[in-house]
Amino acid sequence: MGAGAIAKHLGITSRQLYRLCYAGSVPTFKLGGAVAARRSTLARWLDEQESGARATA
């Protein structure tokens, strides 16, 4: 939980994560005032992004 932890998990900066969150690109939600995400949901999302990239290449 928290933008810093999620960004570290994804290998990006907190600023990049916030941009992706506000664009609706990353599956996150607000928990109180903090950005939160489930690891399993992020893993599934990453798999989908990878599959999509392969399909277009």
mmCIF file of the N, C-alpha and C atoms, coordinates in Angstrom:
data_MODEL
# 
_entry.id   MODEL 
# 
loop_
_atom_site.group_PDB 
_atom_site.id 
_atom_site.type_symbol 
_atom_site.label_atom_id 
_atom_site.label_alt_id 
_atom_site.label_comp_id 
_atom_site.label_asym_id 
_atom_site.label_entity_id 
_atom_site.label_seq_id 
_atom_site.pdbx_PDB_ins_code 
_atom_site.Cartn_x 
_atom_site.Cartn_y 
_atom_site.Cartn_z 
_atom_site.occupancy 
_atom_site.B_iso_or_equiv 
_atom_site.pdbx_formal_charge 
_atom_site.auth_seq_id 
_atom_site.auth_comp_id 
_atom_site.auth_asym_id 
_atom_site.auth_atom_id 
_atom_site.pdbx_PDB_model_num 
ATOM 1   N N  . MET A 1 1  ? 0.840  -1.172  0.000   1.00 0.00 ? 1  MET A N  1 
ATOM 2   C CA . MET A 1 1  ? 0.000  0.000   0.000   1.00 0.00 ? 1  MET A CA 1 
ATOM 3   C C  . MET A 1 1  ? 0.884  1.234   0.000   1.00 0.00 ? 1  MET A C  1 
ATOM 4   N N  . GLY A 1 2  ? 0.442  2.240   -0.691  1.00 0.00 ? 2  GLY A N  1 
ATOM 5   C CA . GLY A 1 2  ? 1.193  3.475   -0.805  1.00 0.00 ? 2  GLY A CA 1 
ATOM 6   C C  . GLY A 1 2  ? 1.859  3.591   -2.155  1.00 0.00 ? 2  GLY A C  1 
ATOM 7   N N  . ALA A 1 3  ? 1.895  4.802   -2.659  1.00 0.00 ? 3  ALA A N  1 
ATOM 8   C CA . ALA A 1 3  ? 2.454  5.032   -3.992  1.00 0.00 ? 3  ALA A CA 1 
ATOM 9   C C  . ALA A 1 3  ? 3.914  4.607   -4.083  1.00 0.00 ? 3  ALA A C  1 
ATOM 10  N N  . GLY A 1 4  ? 4.677  4.877   -3.042  1.00 0.00 ? 4  GLY A N  1 
ATOM 11  C CA . GLY A 1 4  ? 6.094  4.502   -3.062  1.00 0.00 ? 4  GLY A CA 1 
ATOM 12  C C  . GLY A 1 4  ? 6.302  3.002   -3.170  1.00 0.00 ? 4  GLY A C  1 
ATOM 13  N N  . ALA A 1 5  ? 5.539  2.252   -2.401  1.00 0.00 ? 5  ALA A N  1 
ATOM 14  C CA . ALA A 1 5  ? 5.666  0.791   -2.416  1.00 0.00 ? 5  ALA A CA 1 
ATOM 15  C C  . ALA A 1 5  ? 5.214  0.206   -3.749  1.00 0.00 ? 5  ALA A C  1 
ATOM 16  N N  . ILE A 1 6  ? 4.125  0.735   -4.290  1.00 0.00 ? 6  ILE A N  1 
ATOM 17  C CA . ILE A 1 6  ? 3.613  0.231   -5.569  1.00 0.00 ? 6  ILE A CA 1 
ATOM 18  C C  . ILE A 1 6  ? 4.599  0.575   -6.685  1.00 0.00 ? 6  ILE A C  1 
ATOM 19  N N  . ALA A 1 7  ? 5.110  1.800   -6.665  1.00 0.00 ? 7  ALA A N  1 
ATOM 20  C CA . ALA A 1 7  ? 6.083  2.213   -7.674  1.00 0.00 ? 7  ALA A CA 1 
ATOM 21  C C  . ALA A 1 7  ? 7.336  1.346   -7.619  1.00 0.00 ? 7  ALA A C  1 
ATOM 22  N N  . LYS A 1 8  ? 7.809  1.071   -6.421  1.00 0.00 ? 8  LYS A N  1 
ATOM 23  C CA . LYS A 1 8  ? 8.997  0.222   -6.265  1.00 0.00 ? 8  LYS A CA 1 
ATOM 24  C C  . LYS A 1 8  ? 8.728  -1.173  -6.807  1.00 0.00 ? 8  LYS A C  1 
ATOM 25  N N  . HIS A 1 9  ? 7.549  -1.712  -6.524  1.00 0.00 ? 9  HIS A N  1 
ATOM 26  C CA . HIS A 1 9  ? 7.158  -3.042  -7.020  1.00 0.00 ? 9  HIS A CA 1 
ATOM 27  C C  . HIS A 1 9  ? 7.154  -3.069  -8.551  1.00 0.00 ? 9  HIS A C  1 
ATOM 28  N N  . LEU A 1 10 ? 6.707  -1.976  -9.171  1.00 0.00 ? 10 LEU A N  1 
ATOM 29  C CA . LEU A 1 10 ? 6.633  -1.905  -10.630 1.00 0.00 ? 10 LEU A CA 1 
ATOM 30  C C  . LEU A 1 10 ? 7.945  -1.458  -11.266 1.00 0.00 ? 10 LEU A C  1 
ATOM 31  N N  . GLY A 1 11 ? 8.873  -0.949  -10.452 1.00 0.00 ? 11 GLY A N  1 
ATOM 32  C CA . GLY A 1 11 ? 10.158 -0.504  -10.982 1.00 0.00 ? 11 GLY A CA 1 
ATOM 33  C C  . GLY A 1 11 ? 10.087 0.860   -11.645 1.00 0.00 ? 11 GLY A C  1 
ATOM 34  N N  . ILE A 1 12 ? 9.199  1.724   -11.141 1.00 0.00 ? 12 ILE A N  1 
ATOM 35  C CA . ILE A 1 12 ? 9.059  3.077   -11.668 1.00 0.00 ? 12 ILE A CA 1 
ATOM 36  C C  . ILE A 1 12 ? 9.114  4.069   -10.508 1.00 0.00 ? 12 ILE A C  1 
ATOM 37  N N  . THR A 1 13 ? 9.109  5.352   -10.825 1.00 0.00 ? 13 THR A N  1 
ATOM 38  C CA . THR A 1 13 ? 9.117  6.361   -9.771  1.00 0.00 ? 13 THR A CA 1 
ATOM 39  C C  . THR A 1 13 ? 7.690  6.615   -9.285  1.00 0.00 ? 13 THR A C  1 
ATOM 40  N N  . SER A 1 14 ? 7.590  7.213   -8.111  1.00 0.00 ? 14 SER A N  1 
ATOM 41  C CA . SER A 1 14 ? 6.270  7.561   -7.571  1.00 0.00 ? 14 SER A CA 1 
ATOM 42  C C  . SER A 1 14 ? 5.556  8.529   -8.497  1.00 0.00 ? 14 SER A C  1 
ATOM 43  N N  . ARG A 1 15 ? 6.302  9.454   -9.052  1.00 0.00 ? 15 ARG A N  1 
ATOM 44  C CA . ARG A 1 15 ? 5.693  10.425  -9.973  1.00 0.00 ? 15 ARG A CA 1 
ATOM 45  C C  . ARG A 1 15 ? 5.093  9.729   -11.189 1.00 0.00 ? 15 ARG A C  1 
ATOM 46  N N  . GLN A 1 16 ? 5.806  8.758   -11.742 1.00 0.00 ? 16 GLN A N  1 
ATOM 47  C CA . GLN A 1 16 ? 5.284  8.006   -12.885 1.00 0.00 ? 16 GLN A CA 1 
ATOM 48  C C  . GLN A 1 16 ? 4.032  7.230   -12.484 1.00 0.00 ? 16 GLN A C  1 
ATOM 49  N N  . LEU A 1 17 ? 4.041  6.664   -11.289 1.00 0.00 ? 17 LEU A N  1 
ATOM 50  C CA . LEU A 1 17 ? 2.877  5.928   -10.819 1.00 0.00 ? 17 LEU A CA 1 
ATOM 51  C C  . LEU A 1 17 ? 1.666  6.837   -10.701 1.00 0.00 ? 17 LEU A C  1 
ATOM 52  N N  . TYR A 1 18 ? 1.842  8.014   -10.111 1.00 0.00 ? 18 TYR A N  1 
ATOM 53  C CA . TYR A 1 18 ? 0.724  8.948   -9.978  1.00 0.00 ? 18 TYR A CA 1 
ATOM 54  C C  . TYR A 1 18 ? 0.161  9.313   -11.345 1.00 0.00 ? 18 TYR A C  1 
ATOM 55  N N  . ARG A 1 19 ? 1.021  9.540   -12.322 1.00 0.00 ? 19 ARG A N  1 
ATOM 56  C CA . ARG A 1 19 ? 0.544  9.853   -13.680 1.00 0.00 ? 19 ARG A CA 1 
ATOM 57  C C  . ARG A 1 19 ? -0.291 8.710   -14.237 1.00 0.00 ? 19 ARG A C  1 
ATOM 58  N N  . LEU A 1 20 ? 0.198  7.486   -14.076 1.00 0.00 ? 20 LEU A N  1 
ATOM 59  C CA . LEU A 1 20 ? -0.534 6.324   -14.576 1.00 0.00 ? 20 LEU A CA 1 
ATOM 60  C C  . LEU A 1 20 ? -1.852 6.122   -13.834 1.00 0.00 ? 20 LEU A C  1 
ATOM 61  N N  . CYS A 1 21 ? -1.852 6.393   -12.532 1.00 0.00 ? 21 CYS A N  1 
ATOM 62  C CA . CYS A 1 21 ? -3.082 6.263   -11.737 1.00 0.00 ? 21 CYS A CA 1 
ATOM 63  C C  . CYS A 1 21 ? -4.140 7.239   -12.207 1.00 0.00 ? 21 CYS A C  1 
ATOM 64  N N  . TYR A 1 22 ? -3.761 8.495   -12.351 1.00 0.00 ? 22 TYR A N  1 
ATOM 65  C CA . TYR A 1 22 ? -4.723 9.515   -12.744 1.00 0.00 ? 22 TYR A CA 1 
ATOM 66  C C  . TYR A 1 22 ? -5.194 9.338   -14.180 1.00 0.00 ? 22 TYR A C  1 
ATOM 67  N N  . ALA A 1 23 ? -4.380 8.689   -15.010 1.00 0.00 ? 23 ALA A N  1 
ATOM 68  C CA . ALA A 1 23 ? -4.786 8.387   -16.382 1.00 0.00 ? 23 ALA A CA 1 
ATOM 69  C C  . ALA A 1 23 ? -5.677 7.139   -16.429 1.00 0.00 ? 23 ALA A C  1 
ATOM 70  N N  . GLY A 1 24 ? -5.740 6.417   -15.306 1.00 0.00 ? 24 GLY A N  1 
ATOM 71  C CA . GLY A 1 24 ? -6.544 5.195   -15.263 1.00 0.00 ? 24 GLY A CA 1 
ATOM 72  C C  . GLY A 1 24 ? -5.854 4.010   -15.909 1.00 0.00 ? 24 GLY A C  1 
ATOM 73  N N  . SER A 1 25 ? -4.546 4.085   -16.065 1.00 0.00 ? 25 SER A N  1 
ATOM 74  C CA . SER A 1 25 ? -3.799 3.031   -16.729 1.00 0.00 ? 25 SER A CA 1 
ATOM 75  C C  . SER A 1 25 ? -3.411 1.878   -15.814 1.00 0.00 ? 25 SER A C  1 
ATOM 76  N N  . VAL A 1 26 ? -3.260 2.151   -14.527 1.00 0.00 ? 26 VAL A N  1 
ATOM 77  C CA . VAL A 1 26 ? -2.838 1.138   -13.563 1.00 0.00 ? 26 VAL A CA 1 
ATOM 78  C C  . VAL A 1 26 ? -4.015 0.804   -12.646 1.00 0.00 ? 26 VAL A C  1 
ATOM 79  N N  . PRO A 1 27 ? -4.234 -0.474  -12.360 1.00 0.00 ? 27 PRO A N  1 
ATOM 80  C CA . PRO A 1 27 ? -5.363 -0.864  -11.505 1.00 0.00 ? 27 PRO A CA 1 
ATOM 81  C C  . PRO A 1 27 ? -5.100 -0.561  -10.028 1.00 0.00 ? 27 PRO A C  1 
ATOM 82  N N  . THR A 1 28 ? -5.380 0.666   -9.632  1.00 0.00 ? 28 THR A N  1 
ATOM 83  C CA . THR A 1 28 ? -5.206 1.078   -8.243  1.00 0.00 ? 28 THR A CA 1 
ATOM 84  C C  . THR A 1 28 ? -6.527 1.598   -7.704  1.00 0.00 ? 28 THR A C  1 
ATOM 85  N N  . PHE A 1 29 ? -6.579 1.791   -6.413  1.00 0.00 ? 29 PHE A N  1 
ATOM 86  C CA . PHE A 1 29 ? -7.755 2.364   -5.765  1.00 0.00 ? 29 PHE A CA 1 
ATOM 87  C C  . PHE A 1 29 ? -7.289 3.170   -4.571  1.00 0.00 ? 29 PHE A C  1 
ATOM 88  N N  . LYS A 1 30 ? -8.174 3.997   -4.062  1.00 0.00 ? 30 LYS A N  1 
ATOM 89  C CA . LYS A 1 30 ? -7.853 4.817   -2.891  1.00 0.00 ? 30 LYS A CA 1 
ATOM 90  C C  . LYS A 1 30 ? -8.325 4.079   -1.644  1.00 0.00 ? 30 LYS A C  1 
ATOM 91  N N  . LEU A 1 31 ? -7.495 4.033   -0.651  1.00 0.00 ? 31 LEU A N  1 
ATOM 92  C CA . LEU A 1 31 ? -7.831 3.459   0.642   1.00 0.00 ? 31 LEU A CA 1 
ATOM 93  C C  . LEU A 1 31 ? -7.541 4.547   1.660   1.00 0.00 ? 31 LEU A C  1 
ATOM 94  N N  . GLY A 1 32 ? -8.606 5.208   2.077   1.00 0.00 ? 32 GLY A N  1 
ATOM 95  C CA . GLY A 1 32 ? -8.414 6.420   2.864   1.00 0.00 ? 32 GLY A CA 1 
ATOM 96  C C  . GLY A 1 32 ? -7.866 7.478   1.938   1.00 0.00 ? 32 GLY A C  1 
ATOM 97  N N  . GLY A 1 33 ? -6.729 8.020   2.237   1.00 0.00 ? 33 GLY A N  1 
ATOM 98  C CA . GLY A 1 33 ? -6.101 9.001   1.360   1.00 0.00 ? 33 GLY A CA 1 
ATOM 99  C C  . GLY A 1 33 ? -4.931 8.427   0.596   1.00 0.00 ? 33 GLY A C  1 
ATOM 100 N N  . ALA A 1 34 ? -4.681 7.134   0.745   1.00 0.00 ? 34 ALA A N  1 
ATOM 101 C CA . ALA A 1 34 ? -3.509 6.519   0.125   1.00 0.00 ? 34 ALA A CA 1 
ATOM 102 C C  . ALA A 1 34 ? -3.879 5.732   -1.125  1.00 0.00 ? 34 ALA A C  1 
ATOM 103 N N  . VAL A 1 35 ? -2.942 5.650   -2.044  1.00 0.00 ? 35 VAL A N  1 
ATOM 104 C CA . VAL A 1 35 ? -3.095 4.826   -3.233  1.00 0.00 ? 35 VAL A CA 1 
ATOM 105 C C  . VAL A 1 35 ? -2.794 3.384   -2.823  1.00 0.00 ? 35 VAL A C  1 
ATOM 106 N N  . ALA A 1 36 ? -3.638 2.464   -3.263  1.00 0.00 ? 36 ALA A N  1 
ATOM 107 C CA . ALA A 1 36 ? -3.449 1.062   -2.908  1.00 0.00 ? 36 ALA A CA 1 
ATOM 108 C C  . ALA A 1 36 ? -3.685 0.176   -4.133  1.00 0.00 ? 36 ALA A C  1 
ATOM 109 N N  . ALA A 1 37 ? -3.122 -1.014  -4.091  1.00 0.00 ? 37 ALA A N  1 
ATOM 110 C CA . ALA A 1 37 ? -3.318 -2.007  -5.151  1.00 0.00 ? 37 ALA A CA 1 
ATOM 111 C C  . ALA A 1 37 ? -2.960 -3.373  -4.597  1.00 0.00 ? 37 ALA A C  1 
ATOM 112 N N  . ARG A 1 38 ? -3.619 -4.377  -5.116  1.00 0.00 ? 38 ARG A N  1 
ATOM 113 C CA . ARG A 1 38 ? -3.280 -5.755  -4.736  1.00 0.00 ? 38 ARG A CA 1 
ATOM 114 C C  . ARG A 1 38 ? -2.132 -6.249  -5.627  1.00 0.00 ? 38 ARG A C  1 
ATOM 115 N N  . ARG A 1 39 ? -1.211 -6.958  -5.031  1.00 0.00 ? 39 ARG A N  1 
ATOM 116 C CA . ARG A 1 39 ? -0.092 -7.500  -5.814  1.00 0.00 ? 39 ARG A CA 1 
ATOM 117 C C  . ARG A 1 39 ? -0.593 -8.432  -6.906  1.00 0.00 ? 39 ARG A C  1 
ATOM 118 N N  . SER A 1 40 ? -1.599 -9.249  -6.586  1.00 0.00 ? 40 SER A N  1 
ATOM 119 C CA . SER A 1 40 ? -2.137 -10.185 -7.576  1.00 0.00 ? 40 SER A CA 1 
ATOM 120 C C  . SER A 1 40 ? -2.757 -9.444  -8.755  1.00 0.00 ? 40 SER A C  1 
ATOM 121 N N  . THR A 1 41 ? -3.436 -8.333  -8.485  1.00 0.00 ? 41 THR A N  1 
ATOM 122 C CA . THR A 1 41 ? -4.038 -7.541  -9.552  1.00 0.00 ? 41 THR A CA 1 
ATOM 123 C C  . THR A 1 41 ? -2.961 -6.890  -10.406 1.00 0.00 ? 41 THR A C  1 
ATOM 124 N N  . LEU A 1 42 ? -1.923 -6.374  -9.768  1.00 0.00 ? 42 LEU A N  1 
ATOM 125 C CA . LEU A 1 42 ? -0.815 -5.779  -10.509 1.00 0.00 ? 42 LEU A CA 1 
ATOM 126 C C  . LEU A 1 42 ? -0.105 -6.824  -11.369 1.00 0.00 ? 42 LEU A C  1 
ATOM 127 N N  . ALA A 1 43 ? 0.075  -8.027  -10.841 1.00 0.00 ? 43 ALA A N  1 
ATOM 128 C CA . ALA A 1 43 ? 0.737  -9.089  -11.600 1.00 0.00 ? 43 ALA A CA 1 
ATOM 129 C C  . ALA A 1 43 ? -0.087 -9.456  -12.834 1.00 0.00 ? 43 ALA A C  1 
ATOM 130 N N  . ARG A 1 44 ? -1.406 -9.576  -12.658 1.00 0.00 ? 44 ARG A N  1 
ATOM 131 C CA . ARG A 1 44 ? -2.292 -9.875  -13.785 1.00 0.00 ? 44 ARG A CA 1 
ATOM 132 C C  . ARG A 1 44 ? -2.241 -8.759  -14.824 1.00 0.00 ? 44 ARG A C  1 
ATOM 133 N N  . TRP A 1 45 ? -2.258 -7.505  -14.351 1.00 0.00 ? 45 TRP A N  1 
ATOM 134 C CA . TRP A 1 45 ? -2.207 -6.356  -15.243 1.00 0.00 ? 45 TRP A CA 1 
ATOM 135 C C  . TRP A 1 45 ? -0.896 -6.351  -16.037 1.00 0.00 ? 45 TRP A C  1 
ATOM 136 N N  . LEU A 1 46 ? 0.220  -6.638  -15.368 1.00 0.00 ? 46 LEU A N  1 
ATOM 137 C CA . LEU A 1 46 ? 1.509  -6.691  -16.057 1.00 0.00 ? 46 LEU A CA 1 
ATOM 138 C C  . LEU A 1 46 ? 1.524  -7.785  -17.114 1.00 0.00 ? 46 LEU A C  1 
ATOM 139 N N  . ASP A 1 47 ? 0.951  -8.942  -16.794 1.00 0.00 ? 47 ASP A N  1 
ATOM 140 C CA . ASP A 1 47 ? 0.858  -10.030 -17.774 1.00 0.00 ? 47 ASP A CA 1 
ATOM 141 C C  . ASP A 1 47 ? 0.048  -9.604  -18.993 1.00 0.00 ? 47 ASP A C  1 
ATOM 142 N N  . GLU A 1 48 ? -1.068 -8.904  -18.746 1.00 0.00 ? 48 GLU A N  1 
ATOM 143 C CA . GLU A 1 48 ? -1.897 -8.429  -19.855 1.00 0.00 ? 48 GLU A CA 1 
ATOM 144 C C  . GLU A 1 48 ? -1.150 -7.407  -20.710 1.00 0.00 ? 48 GLU A C  1 
ATOM 145 N N  . GLN A 1 49 ? -0.393 -6.526  -20.069 1.00 0.00 ? 49 GLN A N  1 
ATOM 146 C CA . GLN A 1 49 ? 0.379  -5.526  -20.802 1.00 0.00 ? 49 GLN A CA 1 
ATOM 147 C C  . GLN A 1 49 ? 1.438  -6.202  -21.654 1.00 0.00 ? 49 GLN A C  1 
ATOM 148 N N  . GLU A 1 50 ? 2.075  -7.218  -21.102 1.00 0.00 ? 50 GLU A N  1 
ATOM 149 C CA . GLU A 1 50 ? 3.101  -7.940  -21.839 1.00 0.00 ? 50 GLU A CA 1 
ATOM 150 C C  . GLU A 1 50 ? 2.501  -8.685  -23.023 1.00 0.00 ? 50 GLU A C  1 
ATOM 151 N N  . SER A 1 51 ? 1.362  -9.316  -22.802 1.00 0.00 ? 51 SER A N  1 
ATOM 152 C CA . SER A 1 51 ? 0.686  -10.039 -23.897 1.00 0.00 ? 51 SER A CA 1 
ATOM 153 C C  . SER A 1 51 ? 0.263  -9.089  -24.997 1.00 0.00 ? 51 SER A C  1 
ATOM 154 N N  . GLY A 1 52 ? -0.250 -7.929  -24.629 1.00 0.00 ? 52 GLY A N  1 
ATOM 155 C CA . GLY A 1 52 ? -0.652 -6.944  -25.611 1.00 0.00 ? 52 GLY A CA 1 
ATOM 156 C C  . GLY A 1 52 ? 0.517  -6.427  -26.412 1.00 0.00 ? 52 GLY A C  1 
ATOM 157 N N  . ALA A 1 53 ? 1.641  -6.259  -25.764 1.00 0.00 ? 53 ALA A N  1 
ATOM 158 C CA . ALA A 1 53 ? 2.839  -5.773  -26.453 1.00 0.00 ? 53 ALA A CA 1 
ATOM 159 C C  . ALA A 1 53 ? 3.346  -6.815  -27.454 1.00 0.00 ? 53 ALA A C  1 
ATOM 160 N N  . ARG A 1 54 ? 3.251  -8.065  -27.083 1.00 0.00 ? 54 ARG A N  1 
ATOM 161 C CA . ARG A 1 54 ? 3.677  -9.133  -27.997 1.00 0.00 ? 54 ARG A CA 1 
ATOM 162 C C  . ARG A 1 54 ? 2.765  -9.212  -29.202 1.00 0.00 ? 54 ARG A C  1 
ATOM 163 N N  . ALA A 1 55 ? 1.466  -9.033  -28.976 1.00 0.00 ? 55 ALA A N  1 
ATOM 164 C CA . ALA A 1 55 ? 0.487  -9.149  -30.061 1.00 0.00 ? 55 ALA A CA 1 
ATOM 165 C C  . ALA A 1 55 ? 0.674  -8.045  -31.106 1.00 0.00 ? 55 ALA A C  1 
ATOM 166 N N  . THR A 1 56 ? 1.065  -6.857  -30.664 1.00 0.00 ? 56 THR A N  1 
ATOM 167 C CA . THR A 1 56 ? 1.228  -5.744  -31.585 1.00 0.00 ? 56 THR A CA 1 
ATOM 168 C C  . THR A 1 56 ? 2.602  -5.738  -32.252 1.00 0.00 ? 56 THR A C  1 
ATOM 169 N N  . ALA A 1 57 ? 3.551  -6.493  -31.700 1.00 0.00 ? 57 ALA A N  1 
ATOM 170 C CA . ALA A 1 57 ? 4.914  -6.496  -32.261 1.00 0.00 ? 57 ALA A CA 1 
ATOM 171 C C  . ALA A 1 57 ? 5.049  -7.406  -33.440 1.00 0.00 ? 57 ALA A C  1 
# 
